[in-house]
Amino acid sequence: MTFEDIKKLDDEYVMHTYGRYQLAIAHGKSATCYAPDGKAYIDFTSGIGVNSMGFADEGWVAAVTAQLHKFQHISNLYYTDPCVQVAKLLCEKSGMKKVFFGNSGAEANEGVIKAARKYSFQKYGEGRSKIVALENSFHGRTMAALSATGQSAYHNFFFPFVDGFVFAQANDIDDTLGKLTDDVCAVMMEMVQGEGGVLPLEKEYVQAVYKACQEKDILFIVDEVQTGIGRTGSFYSYQQFDIMPDLVSSAKGLGGGLPIGAVLFGEKTEEVLVPGDHGSTFGGNPVVCAGAVEILNRMDDAFLAEVAKKGEYIKSELLKMKHVTDVAGMGMMLGIELDTDVKPIVNTLMDNGLLVLTAKHKMRLLPPLNITYEELDKGLAILKETLEKI
């Protein structure tokens, strides 16, 4: 079908909950994708951080295809090899103890919220269920995840929201510690606020809050949905902050392009959920998990070091460009501050063959982690030439 054919059907049959760009994608390879008319685009979005190894990676495709020839699904009443392999690799690479599988980042965040509240209820009884999240955070669009999101723009229309969330100022130690009252069971934060504008937390702040949580037996939750699975140059971003969370939510890049979410449990929480407490029909799906095993097996120290190296390279090149005033983020999760409006530039870049994202008023880059330097340089050249013409 042509782009016009696809768009016509979309307009007629698809609920318009997304502000789509005027582009359809027909196929891709590595960090390059193609429209139905054959035009090529360098992809600096990874499907919002999902395509860890880019488009149609041969190892990932082979792993997924091999599992499809065996069986595509069985309920969680039975064991499967891909599921336990992903869980083992996640625990080994993260230092966590147990894993629950779901389908998305929002579902993973629902899981950490339930686990935190049950832990506190079992140990302390009722009245200790509040969760301190951060202003400007984003945790998903399901009801509890949305309620935990610290952006007022999202808190409309869907009343009543889930109760029991309070918000503290990111990187403000005194404000956050002041919110750790006797009715709080957990603190929940992203090490880099992605949808909030690609804003990294300060190490001193994270460690101060973490220490206070340990002293008060308040669970420390890290949302690694966007920052995890190598995106920031370490397997999980919290590993750069010298802390060990009690609960971690993970998704996006873990599946390499197929839907998966995971809740990781630490020592305090590894026994908190029992049969009947939580579930997910498609959680731990063997096809998705087969792809995740391929992704995780390639995330060794050398690969992660290369992600960090590429991130520094991108940042250094960006800071040389016209209109760029600042670049924030970690690894290959970067937010670009410009001295001009970002939104029209995104459309111009697309016309010129480069796909990028936004986050608040910034341009956001999330390239595939294994992007070649050739593709990287091609994309950066398009960005540079576009900015010079503004």
Protein Blocks (a to p, Z undefined) as FASTA:
>chain_A
ZZklmmmmmmmmmccfbccdfdddfbdchjbccdfkopacddfklnnomamnoghifklm
mmmmmmmmmogcdcfkbccfklmmmmmmmmmmnopabdcddfbfklmmmmmmmmmmmmmm
mmnoghiabccddehiaebjbfklmmmpccfklmghjaccdehiacddehilklmmmmmc
fkbcbdcddfbdfknoopacdfklmmmmmmmmmmnopacdddfklmgghlnopablklmn
opacfbdcdefjlnoopacddddddfklmmmpcghjaccfkgoiaklmmmmmmmmmmmcf
klmmmmmmmmmmmmmmmmmpghiabdcdehjaccdddfbdfklmmmmmmmnopacddehj
bccddddfklcfklmmmmmmmmmmmmmmZZ
